[in-house]
Amino acid sequence: MTRLNNIKKIKKIRLHREGTHILITSALLLLLLNAAIYWGLQNKIVFYTVACISIVLYSLMVNFFRCPIRLFDGNTEKVVVAPADGKIVVIEEVDEHEYFHDKRLMISIFMDVTNVHANWYPVDGVIRHVDHHNGRFMKAWLPKASTENERSMVVIDTPEGHTVMARQIAGAVARRIVTYAEKGEECFIDEHMGFIKFGSRVDVYLPLGTEVCVKMGQKTTGNQTIIAKLS
């Protein structure tokens, strides 16, 4: 797909819908806690201390659920964009045993708790397969996390005939993976694939021979950074 007009990067930031219930509930609980301390203890030092801690904690939660509105500016043909904000922690050929059962190029992006945790589709195409596996909650950067942690996979057939998999992986803190993809639907770069709550990782499995456009340790911006080009 080619963008017909030059799209300026949109810098607007909103809150992701996955955080609505948590943020409202947390706000009510923190308000009740501070009100109880204020009226119950009537100790200004304790009240101001708890109030400051509450503001910091809530600000961190709001920051976690922020959701920048981003549009990819460029030609999406054969392009693979970063599905998440974070850091490149793996670039290697691996044996993928859960779906492809052959050797694939894997590029992994680790997200810490300060990163945006919305996930975007890495390619345009049609969703061939969606699956969820329960599992452990080891630290997301460990190699075994890809196959042993709780995870969801989305397999996409591109218009050029390639098959790409994006795998969302829960981390030591993450306890919920949300995946919006449904089998048979069309998907596009710029659209949200899902959300992972509180620290996680996304692996992208590509055909061998794919040109890698990132390096180890490089920071990525979801739906902006080109991580690879399909042959």
Backbone as CSV, one residue per row, in Angstrom:
resi,resn,N_x,N_y,N_z,CA_x,CA_y,CA_z,C_x,C_y,C_z
1,MET,0.855,-1.183,0.000,0.000,0.000,0.000,0.894,1.237,0.000
2,THR,0.596,2.220,-0.849,1.382,3.442,-0.926,0.563,4.597,-0.406
3,ARG,1.167,5.411,0.446,0.473,6.597,0.926,0.452,7.628,-0.199
4,LEU,-0.720,8.133,-0.566,-0.828,9.079,-1.661,-0.431,10.483,-1.233
5,ASN,-0.586,10.761,0.036,-0.226,12.083,0.548,0.845,11.932,1.606
6,ASN,1.661,12.952,1.749,2.647,12.946,2.824,1.918,13.136,4.143
7,ILE,2.044,12.156,5.029,1.334,12.196,6.310,2.290,12.714,7.381
8,LYS,1.933,13.794,8.012,2.755,14.328,9.086,2.550,13.480,10.333
9,LYS,3.634,13.285,11.070,3.518,12.498,12.298,2.621,13.226,13.287
10,ILE,1.657,12.507,13.782,0.714,13.083,14.732,1.262,12.918,16.140
11,LYS,1.344,13.994,16.890,1.949,13.948,18.217,0.915,13.903,19.332
12,LYS,-0.357,13.750,18.955,-1.400,13.654,19.955,-1.226,12.392,20.789
13,ILE,-1.545,12.480,22.050,-1.489,11.310,22.921,-2.814,11.199,23.664
14,ARG,-3.371,10.003,23.649,-4.596,9.744,24.395,-4.337,8.557,25.306
15,LEU,-5.315,8.207,26.113,-5.193,7.034,26.976,-5.820,5.835,26.281
16,HIS,-5.167,4.690,26.397,-5.658,3.485,25.744,-6.901,2.975,26.453
17,ARG,-7.834,2.431,25.679,-9.097,1.955,26.243,-8.902,0.830,27.248
18,GLU,-7.778,0.084,27.141,-7.522,-1.012,28.074,-7.254,-0.499,29.491
19,GLY,-6.945,0.792,29.621,-6.665,1.321,30.942,-7.837,2.001,31.620
20,THR,-8.959,2.143,30.898,-10.098,2.899,31.427,-10.578,2.360,32.775
21,HIS,-10.873,1.063,32.850,-11.401,0.471,34.082,-10.383,0.570,35.220
22,ILE,-9.118,0.261,34.925,-8.069,0.295,35.956,-7.864,1.709,36.485
23,LEU,-7.830,2.687,35.598,-7.578,4.067,36.024,-8.743,4.622,36.840
24,ILE,-9.968,4.321,36.439,-11.130,4.813,37.202,-11.165,4.157,38.580
25,THR,-10.977,2.838,38.620,-11.009,2.119,39.896,-9.891,2.595,40.817
26,SER,-8.696,2.764,40.265,-7.551,3.207,41.062,-7.765,4.612,41.608
27,ALA,-8.340,5.486,40.783,-8.603,6.858,41.230,-9.573,6.878,42.403
28,LEU,-10.629,6.084,42.320,-11.617,6.020,43.408,-10.997,5.469,44.687
29,LEU,-10.198,4.398,44.552,-9.567,3.791,45.739,-8.582,4.756,46.387
30,LEU,-7.798,5.447,45.581,-6.826,6.399,46.135,-7.528,7.582,46.795
31,LEU,-8.624,8.043,46.206,-9.382,9.134,46.814,-9.982,8.708,48.153
32,LEU,-10.519,7.482,48.193,-11.078,6.972,49.447,-10.003,6.823,50.511
33,LEU,-8.832,6.315,50.103,-7.728,6.147,51.042,-7.288,7.485,51.619
34,ASN,-7.111,8.469,50.763,-6.667,9.783,51.227,-7.729,10.474,52.072
35,ALA,-9.009,10.296,51.717,-10.082,10.886,52.512,-10.135,10.259,53.899
36,ALA,-9.939,8.920,53.947,-9.958,8.226,55.243,-8.817,8.700,56.136
37,ILE,-7.646,8.886,55.541,-6.495,9.365,56.324,-6.722,10.796,56.796
38,TYR,-7.270,11.625,55.899,-7.475,13.032,56.240,-8.491,13.187,57.373
39,TRP,-9.625,12.491,57.262,-10.666,12.641,58.261,-10.466,11.736,59.467
40,GLY,-9.812,10.619,59.271,-9.643,9.665,60.359,-8.458,9.971,61.263
41,LEU,-7.280,10.139,60.664,-6.071,10.376,61.470,-5.896,11.840,61.842
42,GLN,-6.339,12.721,60.942,-6.191,14.169,61.144,-4.733,14.533,61.457
43,ASN,-3.842,13.860,60.722,-2.406,14.126,60.837,-1.926,14.644,59.482
44,LYS,-1.581,15.938,59.449,-1.241,16.558,58.167,0.001,15.943,57.528
45,ILE,0.993,15.591,58.328,2.239,15.029,57.775,1.961,13.703,57.075
46,VAL,1.194,12.827,57.757,0.851,11.533,57.156,-0.011,11.738,55.910
47,PHE,-0.975,12.650,55.997,-1.868,12.895,54.862,-1.104,13.385,53.643
48,TYR,-0.230,14.389,53.831,0.524,14.932,52.698,1.492,13.897,52.116
49,THR,2.044,13.063,52.986,2.961,12.021,52.505,2.222,11.010,51.632
50,VAL,1.091,10.537,52.128,0.290,9.564,51.366,-0.262,10.197,50.094
51,ALA,-0.655,11.458,50.174,-1.190,12.150,48.995,-0.133,12.259,47.899
52,CYS,1.099,12.585,48.294,2.192,12.696,47.315,2.492,11.342,46.672
53,ILE,2.522,10.296,47.503,2.766,8.945,46.978,1.645,8.542,46.023
54,SER,0.408,8.878,46.385,-0.747,8.544,45.541,-0.657,9.237,44.180
55,ILE,-0.258,10.501,44.189,-0.140,11.255,42.934,0.937,10.646,42.036
56,VAL,2.070,10.278,42.638,3.165,9.676,41.865,2.729,8.343,41.268
57,LEU,2.113,7.484,42.086,1.662,6.174,41.608,0.643,6.314,40.481
58,TYR,-0.294,7.213,40.668,-1.338,7.378,39.646,-0.755,7.962,38.362
59,SER,0.202,8.855,38.492,0.861,9.423,37.313,1.593,8.345,36.523
60,LEU,2.233,7.403,37.233,2.912,6.291,36.571,1.921,5.411,35.822
61,MET,0.750,5.188,36.422,-0.276,4.375,35.766,-0.813,5.072,34.517
62,VAL,-1.046,6.368,34.619,-1.518,7.126,33.460,-0.472,7.076,32.353
63,ASN,0.799,7.222,32.741,1.893,7.171,31.763,1.944,5.816,31.072
64,PHE,1.695,4.728,31.825,1.742,3.387,31.258,0.658,3.185,30.204
65,PHE,-0.527,3.729,30.439,-1.645,3.515,29.525,-1.767,4.603,28.454
66,ARG,-0.739,5.425,28.312,-0.792,6.428,27.248,-0.748,5.730,25.890
67,CYS,-1.377,6.344,24.910,-1.494,5.719,23.594,-1.310,6.784,22.510
68,PRO,-0.082,6.989,22.048,0.158,7.989,21.001,-0.574,7.627,19.714
69,ILE,-1.108,8.632,19.050,-1.741,8.421,17.744,-0.644,8.574,16.693
70,ARG,-0.311,7.476,16.014,0.793,7.492,15.049,0.342,6.965,13.692
71,LEU,0.846,7.576,12.633,0.635,7.086,11.284,1.994,6.854,10.638
72,PHE,2.145,5.716,9.965,3.394,5.411,9.287,3.467,6.217,7.996
73,ASP,4.544,6.954,7.817,4.701,7.831,6.669,5.614,7.146,5.650
74,GLY,5.011,6.485,4.661,5.834,5.834,3.654,5.108,4.693,2.971
75,ASN,5.822,4.050,2.054,5.287,2.908,1.318,5.359,1.672,2.202
76,THR,4.264,0.959,2.379,4.245,-0.208,3.264,4.512,-1.526,2.537
77,GLU,4.729,-1.471,1.217,4.969,-2.699,0.456,6.274,-3.359,0.908
78,LYS,6.206,-4.614,1.348,7.343,-5.421,1.794,8.041,-4.852,3.028
79,VAL,7.419,-3.882,3.680,8.014,-3.256,4.863,7.481,-3.918,6.128
80,VAL,8.362,-4.126,7.108,7.969,-4.633,8.426,8.295,-3.547,9.437
81,VAL,7.282,-3.025,10.113,7.507,-1.967,11.097,7.478,-2.545,12.507
82,ALA,8.091,-1.841,13.425,8.119,-2.284,14.821,6.702,-2.346,15.366
83,PRO,6.291,-3.478,15.935,4.954,-3.584,16.515,4.842,-2.943,17.890
84,ALA,5.983,-2.482,18.439,5.954,-1.959,19.805,7.114,-0.999,20.049
85,ASP,6.925,-0.127,21.031,8.030,0.672,21.556,8.920,-0.236,22.395
86,GLY,10.210,0.034,22.421,11.084,-0.765,23.270,12.502,-0.822,22.755
87,LYS,13.145,-1.957,22.982,14.543,-2.143,22.605,14.724,-3.502,21.945
88,ILE,15.510,-3.545,20.878,15.794,-4.804,20.185,16.694,-5.669,21.071
89,VAL,16.210,-6.859,21.430,16.990,-7.744,22.303,17.406,-9.045,21.613
90,VAL,16.789,-9.359,20.473,17.148,-10.581,19.739,17.057,-10.320,18.241
91,ILE,18.099,-10.712,17.508,18.063,-10.792,16.045,18.800,-12.079,15.690
92,GLU,18.064,-13.133,15.373,18.731,-14.401,15.084,17.798,-15.354,14.340
93,GLU,18.404,-16.333,13.681,17.639,-17.399,13.043,17.331,-18.460,14.088
94,VAL,16.069,-18.855,14.178,15.646,-19.816,15.194,14.740,-20.875,14.563
95,ASP,14.608,-21.989,15.245,13.641,-23.011,14.856,12.314,-22.691,15.548
96,GLU,11.298,-22.395,14.753,9.983,-22.057,15.314,9.126,-23.326,15.295
97,HIS,8.732,-23.800,16.483,8.105,-25.120,16.596,6.585,-25.083,16.777
98,GLU,6.012,-23.922,17.084,4.582,-23.885,17.405,3.686,-23.724,16.181
99,TYR,4.179,-23.078,15.146,3.328,-22.870,13.970,4.044,-23.234,12.664
100,PHE,5.185,-22.623,12.382,5.858,-22.841,11.105,6.566,-24.200,11.035
101,HIS,7.137,-24.621,12.173,7.900,-25.864,12.238,9.069,-25.846,11.247
102,ASP,9.698,-24.696,11.150,10.910,-24.578,10.334,11.745,-23.421,10.871
103,LYS,12.795,-23.074,10.159,13.695,-22.026,10.628,13.179,-20.663,10.159
104,ARG,13.206,-19.696,11.057,12.743,-18.342,10.773,13.718,-17.315,11.343
105,LEU,13.656,-16.110,10.808,14.398,-14.988,11.375,13.523,-14.352,12.451
106,MET,14.039,-14.266,13.670,13.269,-13.681,14.773,13.888,-12.352,15.197
107,ILE,13.049,-11.336,15.280,13.439,-10.037,15.831,12.549,-9.775,17.035
108,SER,13.156,-9.527,18.192,12.390,-9.366,19.438,12.567,-7.964,20.001
109,ILE,11.462,-7.409,20.464,11.450,-6.080,21.087,10.979,-6.219,22.527
110,PHE,11.819,-5.773,23.461,11.462,-5.817,24.883,10.925,-4.464,25.323
111,MET,9.781,-4.490,26.028,9.173,-3.275,26.554,9.305,-3.245,28.074
112,ASP,9.869,-2.177,28.608,9.876,-2.048,30.063,8.638,-1.259,30.491
113,VAL,8.477,-1.052,31.784,7.230,-0.448,32.282,7.069,1.009,31.882
114,THR,8.130,1.652,31.385,8.023,3.054,30.977,7.604,3.203,29.523
115,ASN,7.630,2.113,28.759,7.291,2.184,27.339,5.779,2.197,27.113
116,VAL,5.375,2.704,25.950,3.999,2.542,25.488,3.764,1.053,25.275
117,HIS,2.641,0.530,25.758,2.394,-0.908,25.667,1.308,-1.291,24.668
118,ALA,0.871,-0.346,23.862,0.010,-0.674,22.728,0.872,-1.382,21.685
119,ASN,0.279,-2.344,20.972,0.971,-3.079,19.917,0.290,-2.843,18.580
120,TRP,1.105,-2.654,17.531,0.596,-2.417,16.184,0.886,-3.625,15.288
121,TYR,0.110,-3.776,14.204,0.424,-4.809,13.222,1.736,-4.451,12.524
122,PRO,2.645,-5.418,12.367,3.937,-5.109,11.739,3.886,-5.044,10.216
123,VAL,2.835,-5.632,9.597,2.712,-5.653,8.138,1.244,-5.515,7.740
124,ASP,1.028,-5.162,6.477,-0.316,-5.232,5.892,-0.589,-6.679,5.494
125,GLY,-1.856,-7.092,5.486,-2.162,-8.436,5.025,-3.506,-8.952,5.502
126,VAL,-3.631,-10.275,5.476,-4.827,-10.969,5.945,-4.427,-11.907,7.069
127,ILE,-5.194,-11.893,8.151,-4.863,-12.705,9.316,-5.222,-14.169,9.040
128,ARG,-4.198,-15.019,9.058,-4.394,-16.435,8.771,-4.707,-17.230,10.033
129,HIS,-4.106,-16.845,11.162,-4.220,-17.673,12.374,-4.028,-16.799,13.607
130,VAL,-4.825,-17.058,14.641,-4.683,-16.387,15.942,-4.768,-17.461,17.018
131,ASP,-3.859,-17.403,17.980,-3.850,-18.425,19.025,-3.306,-17.840,20.317
132,HIS,-3.763,-18.395,21.436,-3.299,-17.961,22.757,-2.848,-19.176,23.554
133,HIS,-1.703,-19.050,24.226,-1.168,-20.140,25.041,-0.963,-19.636,26.465
134,ASN,-1.512,-20.342,27.439,-1.204,-20.037,28.829,0.219,-20.499,29.131
135,GLY,0.837,-19.900,30.109,2.207,-20.284,30.424,2.724,-19.605,31.667
136,ARG,4.031,-19.565,31.772,4.685,-18.992,32.947,4.830,-17.483,32.787
137,PHE,5.429,-16.854,33.800,5.646,-15.412,33.776,7.096,-15.101,34.129
138,MET,8.021,-15.726,33.383,9.434,-15.432,33.570,9.743,-14.038,33.023
139,LYS,10.930,-13.532,33.332,11.343,-12.239,32.808,11.317,-12.298,31.283
140,ALA,10.733,-11.278,30.660,10.429,-11.328,29.231,11.668,-11.361,28.348
141,TRP,12.817,-10.866,28.845,14.012,-10.847,27.994,14.738,-12.193,27.946
142,LEU,14.347,-13.148,28.771,14.991,-14.456,28.752,14.602,-15.229,27.486
143,PRO,15.535,-15.998,26.881,15.236,-16.741,25.654,14.038,-17.676,25.784
144,LYS,13.885,-18.337,26.935,12.797,-19.303,27.120,11.427,-18.628,27.185
145,ALA,11.406,-17.327,27.400,10.127,-16.623,27.512,9.289,-16.765,26.242
146,SER,9.951,-16.865,25.093,9.230,-16.958,23.813,8.350,-18.193,23.723
147,THR,8.758,-19.271,24.383,8.025,-20.535,24.252,7.397,-21.016,25.554
148,GLU,7.780,-20.431,26.706,7.276,-20.920,27.988,6.355,-19.937,28.710
149,ASN,6.454,-18.650,28.386,5.575,-17.671,29.029,4.192,-17.648,28.374
150,GLU,3.230,-17.035,29.070,1.925,-16.818,28.449,2.122,-15.968,27.197
151,ARG,1.444,-16.323,26.098,1.705,-15.646,24.837,0.509,-15.774,23.888
152,SER,0.455,-14.853,22.945,-0.534,-14.903,21.867,0.193,-14.727,20.542
153,MET,-0.210,-15.498,19.529,0.415,-15.366,18.221,-0.602,-14.909,17.191
154,VAL,-0.139,-14.056,16.278,-0.951,-13.589,15.158,-0.138,-13.848,13.893
155,VAL,-0.691,-14.686,12.997,-0.008,-15.026,11.750,-0.680,-14.282,10.607
156,ILE,0.124,-13.595,9.784,-0.397,-12.720,8.737,0.188,-13.096,7.376
157,ASP,-0.677,-13.225,6.378,-0.249,-13.390,4.989,-0.200,-12.014,4.341
158,THR,0.958,-11.626,3.828,1.103,-10.308,3.209,0.628,-10.347,1.760
159,PRO,0.338,-9.191,1.153,-0.100,-9.157,-0.255,0.937,-9.722,-1.213
160,GLU,2.224,-9.701,-0.802,3.289,-10.189,-1.681,3.529,-11.690,-1.529
161,GLY,2.771,-12.361,-0.649,2.888,-13.800,-0.518,3.782,-14.282,0.604
162,HIS,4.233,-13.391,1.484,5.020,-13.786,2.641,4.101,-14.080,3.825
163,THR,4.588,-14.882,4.749,3.848,-15.147,5.983,4.681,-14.673,7.163
164,VAL,4.092,-13.841,7.992,4.785,-13.214,9.128,4.004,-13.515,10.396
165,MET,4.722,-13.815,11.460,4.073,-14.020,12.756,4.529,-12.950,13.752
166,ALA,3.573,-12.410,14.494,3.878,-11.531,15.623,3.412,-12.246,16.884
167,ARG,4.300,-12.372,17.862,3.958,-13.088,19.098,4.076,-12.141,20.291
168,GLN,2.956,-11.910,20.965,2.940,-11.095,22.184,3.269,-11.998,23.372
169,ILE,4.198,-11.562,24.215,4.665,-12.401,25.318,4.556,-11.643,26.637
170,ALA,3.916,-12.267,27.615,3.813,-11.672,28.954,5.158,-11.769,29.660
171,GLY,5.428,-10.820,30.562,6.674,-10.827,31.318,6.449,-11.197,32.769
172,ALA,7.429,-10.875,33.604,7.360,-11.224,35.020,6.259,-10.443,35.732
173,VAL,5.967,-9.243,35.244,4.943,-8.406,35.873,3.628,-8.473,35.111
174,ALA,3.720,-8.622,33.788,2.503,-8.644,32.962,1.608,-9.815,33.339
175,ARG,0.340,-9.586,33.373,-0.604,-10.645,33.713,-1.779,-10.705,32.734
176,ARG,-1.755,-9.885,31.699,-2.849,-9.948,30.729,-2.383,-9.489,29.361
177,ILE,-2.611,-10.339,28.364,-2.351,-10.010,26.973,-3.690,-9.820,26.276
178,VAL,-3.844,-8.703,25.592,-5.062,-8.442,24.835,-4.710,-8.473,23.352
179,THR,-5.440,-9.273,22.567,-5.217,-9.377,21.127,-6.526,-9.095,20.402
180,TYR,-6.491,-8.137,19.477,-7.700,-7.759,18.750,-7.867,-8.531,17.439
181,ALA,-6.817,-9.180,16.981,-6.836,-9.843,15.676,-7.853,-10.983,15.642
182,GLU,-8.509,-11.147,14.497,-9.429,-12.255,14.277,-9.145,-12.882,12.915
183,LYS,-9.159,-14.200,12.880,-8.839,-14.949,11.667,-9.726,-14.516,10.497
184,GLY,-9.083,-14.312,9.340,-9.813,-13.950,8.127,-9.940,-12.465,7.881
185,GLU,-9.666,-11.652,8.889,-9.765,-10.199,8.729,-8.539,-9.633,8.027
186,GLU,-8.748,-8.508,7.335,-7.616,-7.762,6.800,-6.998,-6.947,7.933
187,CYS,-5.703,-6.748,7.876,-5.036,-5.913,8.877,-4.050,-5.004,8.168
188,PHE,-3.768,-3.888,8.789,-2.915,-2.889,8.160,-1.976,-2.256,9.183
189,ILE,-0.783,-1.900,8.715,0.086,-1.028,9.496,-0.735,0.208,9.856
190,ASP,-0.541,0.765,11.020,-1.299,1.886,11.611,-2.413,1.396,12.526
191,GLU,-2.813,0.114,12.417,-3.887,-0.406,13.262,-3.325,-1.109,14.489
192,HIS,-4.056,-1.047,15.590,-3.634,-1.720,16.815,-3.898,-3.217,16.735
193,MET,-2.867,-3.992,17.072,-2.979,-5.448,17.123,-3.414,-5.905,18.515
194,GLY,-3.046,-5.122,19.546,-3.400,-5.510,20.910,-2.698,-4.647,21.936
195,PHE,-2.646,-5.167,23.153,-2.065,-4.435,24.282,-1.577,-5.464,25.300
196,ILE,-0.426,-5.203,25.914,0.076,-6.082,26.978,0.251,-5.234,28.229
197,LYS,-0.309,-5.697,29.332,-0.310,-4.886,30.549,0.898,-5.167,31.438
198,PHE,1.699,-4.115,31.655,2.782,-4.094,32.634,3.989,-4.969,32.284
199,GLY,4.822,-4.507,31.350,6.111,-5.126,31.066,6.011,-6.379,30.229
200,SER,6.665,-6.416,29.062,6.446,-7.532,28.161,7.395,-7.494,26.973
201,ARG,7.049,-8.278,25.930,7.921,-8.423,24.772,7.081,-8.840,23.559
202,VAL,7.533,-8.438,22.371,6.896,-8.873,21.132,7.972,-9.442,20.217
203,ASP,7.762,-10.685,19.741,8.652,-11.322,18.771,8.005,-11.264,17.402
204,VAL,8.813,-10.995,16.377,8.336,-11.036,15.001,9.141,-12.100,14.262
205,TYR,8.448,-13.066,13.650,9.093,-14.150,12.907,8.935,-13.892,11.416
206,LEU,10.074,-13.860,10.713,10.106,-13.482,9.306,10.760,-14.572,8.466
207,PRO,10.464,-14.613,7.158,11.123,-15.607,6.303,12.638,-15.386,6.262
208,LEU,13.388,-16.476,6.103,14.833,-16.351,5.928,15.117,-15.544,4.664
209,GLY,16.166,-14.748,4.698,16.487,-13.896,3.562,15.930,-12.499,3.689
210,THR,15.149,-12.258,4.740,14.613,-10.918,4.985,15.748,-9.970,5.365
211,GLU,15.705,-8.766,4.843,16.725,-7.758,5.156,16.429,-7.132,6.519
212,VAL,17.375,-7.227,7.441,17.210,-6.643,8.777,17.631,-5.177,8.742
213,CYS,16.813,-4.308,9.292,17.072,-2.859,9.252,17.362,-2.266,10.630
214,VAL,17.521,-3.108,11.641,17.829,-2.632,12.991,19.023,-3.409,13.529
215,LYS,19.530,-2.982,14.682,20.652,-3.677,15.308,20.357,-3.913,16.780
216,MET,21.113,-4.789,17.382,20.908,-5.122,18.790,21.028,-3.880,19.670
217,GLY,20.101,-3.776,20.629,20.130,-2.654,21.559,19.473,-1.393,21.042
218,GLN,19.075,-1.377,19.775,18.460,-0.184,19.198,17.071,0.046,19.774
219,LYS,16.743,1.297,20.056,15.406,1.654,20.524,14.450,1.701,19.330
220,THR,13.238,1.230,19.541,12.236,1.246,18.477,11.031,2.081,18.896
221,THR,10.361,2.620,17.905,9.098,3.323,18.117,8.022,2.561,17.359
222,GLY,7.010,2.110,18.071,5.953,1.324,17.464,5.279,2.051,16.313
223,ASN,5.060,1.328,15.198,4.411,1.846,14.001,5.214,2.939,13.310
224,GLN,6.503,3.079,13.665,7.348,4.092,13.037,8.681,3.504,12.548
225,THR,9.345,2.739,13.402,10.656,2.198,13.068,10.528,1.014,12.109
226,ILE,11.229,1.076,10.978,11.274,-0.055,10.046,12.303,-1.055,10.584
227,ILE,11.856,-2.261,10.921,12.777,-3.252,11.466,13.293,-4.233,10.409
228,ALA,12.566,-4.354,9.277,13.007,-5.283,8.241,12.293,-4.979,6.928
229,LYS,12.867,-5.541,5.842,12.248,-5.439,4.512,12.192,-6.837,3.930
230,LEU,11.007,-7.271,3.554,10.820,-8.607,2.994,11.403,-8.682,1.592
231,SER,11.963,-9.819,1.242,12.612,-9.958,-0.066,11.565,-10.065,-1.171
